[in-house]
Amino acid sequence: MHFMTALRAAWQNRNSLLCVGLDPYPARFPAHLQGRPDAILEFCKGIVDATADLVCCFKPQIAYFAAQRAEDQLEDLIAYIHERHPDTPVILDSKRGDIGSTAAQYAVEAFERFGADAITVNPYMGRDSVEPYLEYADKGVILLCRTSNPGGSDLQFLDVGGGERLFERVARLVATEWNASGNLGLVVGATFPNEIARVRHIVGDMPLLVPGIGAQGGDIAETMQAGGTADGTGLMINSSRAILFAGNGEDYAEAARRVALETRDAINAHR
């Protein structure tokens, strides 16, 4: 499954730009899952099964698994998504960034160990730190550009010459010199709609992964106006906590589905 092909199909077939982030936090799990050795896997499977028909992709965040010594459950979760929902691409959110030889191992980790369809990558060590991921031409590589956290402006807004800011330079390089296989995307935060619009202007129809709605307060209407493409796609709008922890009882998955459906429909209202 080529990531970009699967993503475009999901946009159309699911009528959805919603990405559900899988950030499991055991302290917030329902009581019936507390203390189980497989609690993370079972919690996430419940969310996946309840929302798969409403999303264009899932995005497990590796730190939430690794912090609980649950990397094996992450492997099992991605395998489960591929088996039960084979048309749903999985983005491993790990934001890796290191020299080429180490990056090559991170690429093996993401694509061969975990079986992800795409990965988030930090581009700030330059092209040679990204190239090992580019060797997997059927996989998506989604590079940090304008992140949703307030401190992102400390560096991403720096003028790098000619009035170009650093996040704009990243967008331009990714859209032109680095995207030989057509498998790249960018992370831009919903909390900065003006910067989303600027990135969209630079990169054309390249897919954008947009965190920051829901718990972080990004506005769906502004995000769609700034980042949507002419055909009403082009975005993977991520929501994590607002969906995952919509309920805290045995019906947590049904509660998650209700919020996911509301979020998807709110996005579609502005397409």
Phi and psi in degrees as a GROMACS rama.xvg file:
@    title "Ramachandran Plot"
@    xaxis  label "Phi"
@    yaxis  label "Psi"
@TYPE xy
-75.2205  130.206  HIS-2
-56.2027  -47.954  PHE-3
-65.4046  -38.7046  MET-4
-63.1574  -45.8404  THR-5
-64.0988  -39.8084  ALA-6
-64.3974  -47.5791  LEU-7
-62.3141  -39.1036  ARG-8
-64.2773  -40.454  ALA-9
-66.0651  -39.9699  ALA-10
-54.1022  -45.3958  TRP-11
-80.5273  -50.9534  GLN-12
-70.7764  -32.3434  ASN-13
-94.1251  -9.236  ARG-14
52.278  48.7461  ASN-15
-146.27  138.559  SER-16
-111.85  10.8464  LEU-17
-83.0037  130.172  LEU-18
-111.253  125.388  CYS-19
-95.8853  120.472  VAL-20
-82.6046  130.161  GLY-21
-101.824  92.2576  LEU-22
-117.989  74.8971  ASP-23
-70.1107  131.764  PRO-24
-128.938  98.983  TYR-25
-55.6432  -30.0294  PRO-26
-61.9947  -20.117  ALA-27
-104.431  7.77049  ARG-28
-71.4454  154.199  PHE-29
-60.6739  156.304  PRO-30
-58.5705  -36.2132  ALA-31
-69.8792  -13.2884  HIS-32
-101.323  -12.9204  LEU-33
-61.8183  133.342  GLN-34
84.7008  -7.70705  GLY-35
-75.8533  137.124  ARG-36
-65.2593  -23.5851  PRO-37
-106.478  24.5059  ASP-38
-60.2853  -41.5247  ALA-39
-63.099  -46.5576  ILE-40
-62.2303  -46.5091  LEU-41
-66.7378  -39.5028  GLU-42
-60.4166  -48.7455  PHE-43
-68.2727  -36.7857  CYS-44
-60.3594  -40.054  LYS-45
-60.84  -44.4585  GLY-46
-63.1228  -46.268  ILE-47
-59.7563  -50.7601  VAL-48
-64.1871  -31.7699  ASP-49
-77.7828  -21.7288  ALA-50
-123  -4.58025  THR-51
-57.7771  -35.7375  ALA-52
-77.0879  -3.36025  ASP-53
-107.222  -2.28087  LEU-54
-120.247  160.725  VAL-55
-97.1087  -16.3486  CYS-56
-170.481  163.261  CYS-57
-113.062  152.045  PHE-58
-135.699  84.4343  LYS-59
-69.7499  134.731  PRO-60
-96.0355  118.256  GLN-61
-62.619  -31.9069  ILE-62
-63.2683  -34.1251  ALA-63
-68.3937  -23.941  TYR-64
-87.62  -46.6929  PHE-65
-63.3438  -36.9863  ALA-66
-63.2492  -24.6265  ALA-67
-102.359  13.4695  GLN-68
55.3722  41.231  ARG-69
-118.073  30.758  ALA-70
-60.6761  -32.4215  GLU-71
-65.5497  -33.4791  ASP-72
-71.2549  -30.7775  GLN-73
-65.5432  -44.3623  LEU-74
-56.4998  -47.5966  GLU-75
-65.5243  -35.8538  ASP-76
-65.4357  -46.866  LEU-77
-64.8207  -40.0436  ILE-78
-61.4526  -39.2743  ALA-79
-63.8296  -44.6367  TYR-80
-60.7475  -44.4544  ILE-81
-64.5049  -35.2638  HIS-82
-76.1672  -46.539  GLU-83
-88.0042  -28.3654  ARG-84
-134.598  65.2921  HIS-85
-65.4087  -16.5348  PRO-86
-92.3176  7.8294  ASP-87
-106.092  109.66  THR-88
-70.2083  152.019  PRO-89
-120.186  123.66  VAL-90
-101.241  120.289  ILE-91
-83.7242  112.888  LEU-92
-88.6213  96.706  ASP-93
-127.794  -15.7243  SER-94
50.927  43.4075  LYS-95
-67.4103  152.261  ARG-96
-166.735  107.952  GLY-97
-159.336  174.602  ASP-98
-61.7032  161.991  ILE-99
-52.7089  -45.8536  GLY-100
-65.7702  -36.6826  SER-101
-75.085  -39.2099  THR-102
-59.2157  -34.8393  ALA-103
-60.9132  -36.9623  ALA-104
-72.1559  -37.1918  GLN-105
-63.6178  -36.0188  TYR-106
-64.8339  -42.3436  ALA-107
-60.6586  -44.1317  VAL-108
-56.2241  -49.4687  GLU-109
-69.8812  -47.9144  ALA-110
-94.4275  -28.4886  PHE-111
-103.649  -43.5348  GLU-112
-73.1123  -56.1941  ARG-113
-85.5013  -20.2394  PHE-114
74.3713  25.3885  GLY-115
-69.2267  154.938  ALA-116
-90.5129  -17.6312  ASP-117
-156.892  165.46  ALA-118
-143.571  147.12  ILE-119
-89.5409  139.58  THR-120
-135.789  141.52  VAL-121
-88.5647  119.231  ASN-122
-90.0747  5.26799  PRO-123
-79.7584  3.88427  TYR-124
-100.291  4.21199  MET-125
94.5983  178.461  GLY-126
-60.3902  -40.5793  ARG-127
-65.2984  -21.6396  ASP-128
-81.0528  -13.2037  SER-129
-99.782  -26.7856  VAL-130
-55.3061  -37.9413  GLU-131
-58.6638  -32.3574  PRO-132
-73.1827  -32.7029  TYR-133
-68.5774  -19.3165  LEU-134
-66.8179  -19.2557  GLU-135
-93.4629  82.2407  TYR-136
-66.7453  -21.1013  ALA-137
-89.3423  -3.66268  ASP-138
-100.4  150.407  LYS-139
-84.3502  141.72  GLY-140
-126.418  115.188  VAL-141
-115.597  112.296  ILE-142
-99.0373  139.503  LEU-143
-62.0154  134.323  LEU-144
-130.391  -68.7789  CYS-145
-128.375  97.6929  ARG-146
-80.9945  163.199  THR-147
-81.3411  -12.9228  SER-148
-79.987  146.751  ASN-149
-57.1399  -37.6651  PRO-150
-69.0558  -9.59947  GLY-151
-57.0037  -28.5893  GLY-152
-67.9389  -20.2301  SER-153
-55.1059  -39.1149  ASP-154
-115.771  -40.8281  LEU-155
-66.6793  -19.203  GLN-156
-95.577  2.98192  PHE-157
-65.0899  138.767  LEU-158
-75.7942  120.596  ASP-159
-104.622  14.3409  VAL-160
116.864  138.866  GLY-161
66.8898  23.2139  GLY-162
77.7252  5.87335  GLY-163
-89.4535  130.644  GLU-164
-88.7008  160.574  ARG-165
-59.8955  -42.071  LEU-166
-65.2637  -31.0312  PHE-167
-70.3758  -36.9688  GLU-168
-63.4695  -43.434  ARG-169
-58.8123  -48.0757  VAL-170
-58.3173  -43.4593  ALA-171
-66.8929  -43.9212  ARG-172
-63.4068  -44.5252  LEU-173
-64.4322  -39.6602  VAL-174
-75.6401  -19.8122  ALA-175
-116.917  -75.4905  THR-176
-71.4426  -28.6282  GLU-177
-97.2898  -13.123  TRP-178
-99.4022  44.9204  ASN-179
-62.2699  -33.2012  ALA-180
-95.0223  -0.0786837  SER-181
65.4617  30.4131  GLY-182
-118.882  19.3674  ASN-183
-102.941  153.286  LEU-184
-143.311  179.363  GLY-185
-133.869  149.704  LEU-186
-96.3773  121.998  VAL-187
-135.013  135.257  VAL-188
-84.0934  139.048  GLY-189
-64.5368  -17.4013  ALA-190
-75.1506  -4.73112  THR-191
-132.803  72.0714  PHE-192
-61.5212  -32.1072  PRO-193
-63.3855  -37.0884  ASN-194
-74.6466  -31.8113  GLU-195
-58.5757  -46.9665  ILE-196
-61.4575  -39.0153  ALA-197
-66.409  -43.4433  ARG-198
-63.3052  -43.6485  VAL-199
-58.7892  -40.6362  ARG-200
-60.7296  -37.9787  HIS-201
-75.1506  -40.6704  ILE-202
-102.008  -1.41672  VAL-203
67.2707  -132.101  GLY-204
-89.6109  12.3771  ASP-205
-56.4207  138.307  MET-206
-63.5514  141.21  PRO-207
-120.943  128.436  LEU-208
-91.2208  121.183  LEU-209
-119.73  98.0968  VAL-210
-83.3961  165.773  PRO-211
114.602  -5.97205  GLY-212
-84.4204  174.773  ILE-213
75.0484  -120.646  GLY-214
-62.1606  -27.9411  ALA-215
-87.2114  -9.59017  GLN-216
91.3999  7.8633  GLY-217
-65.7272  149.092  GLY-218
-96.9751  127.174  ASP-219
-66.0443  -45.3665  ILE-220
-60.9159  -45.3204  ALA-221
-65.6459  -37.5728  GLU-222
-62.7678  -46.1988  THR-223
-65.4641  -42.297  MET-224
-63.4001  -38.3784  GLN-225
-79.6891  -35.066  ALA-226
-118.204  -11.2033  GLY-227
-66.8009  148.134  GLY-228
-89.4334  174.155  THR-229
-61.0294  -28.92  ALA-230
-91.7817  9.12206  ASP-231
79.6047  18.8147  GLY-232
-121.927  -144.211  THR-233
87.4037  -5.74753  GLY-234
-126.938  145.857  LEU-235
-118.76  97.2807  MET-236
-91.6527  112.101  ILE-237
-91.1186  135.944  ASN-238
-133.354  132.544  SER-239
-116.61  -81.4255  SER-240
-59.4899  -39.7064  ARG-241
-60.4853  -30.4495  ALA-242
-90.301  -48.457  ILE-243
-57.9442  -40.7776  LEU-244
-113.525  33.3629  PHE-245
-65.8754  -28.0989  ALA-246
-135.499  160.703  GLY-247
-130.385  18.0094  ASN-248
-111.365  -167.609  GLY-249
-65.6774  -17.0663  GLU-250
-94.4262  24.9384  ASP-251
-57.7101  -35.6447  TYR-252
-68.7499  -39.6499  ALA-253
-64.2806  -39.1996  GLU-254
-64.2981  -40.5912  ALA-255
-61.6487  -41.0844  ALA-256
-61.8971  -42.8801  ARG-257
-58.6434  -45.3673  ARG-258
-70.0486  -38.506  VAL-259
-61.5317  -42.6203  ALA-260
-63.6366  -44.272  LEU-261
-60.9542  -40.5038  GLU-262
-69.1606  -45.4267  THR-263
-58.18  -45.0694  ARG-264
-67.5245  -34.9973  ASP-265
-64.9564  -39.1767  ALA-266
-64.3239  -47.5235  ILE-267
-64.1817  -26.3547  ASN-268
-64.2337  -17.3869  ALA-269
-113.182  10.2952  HIS-270
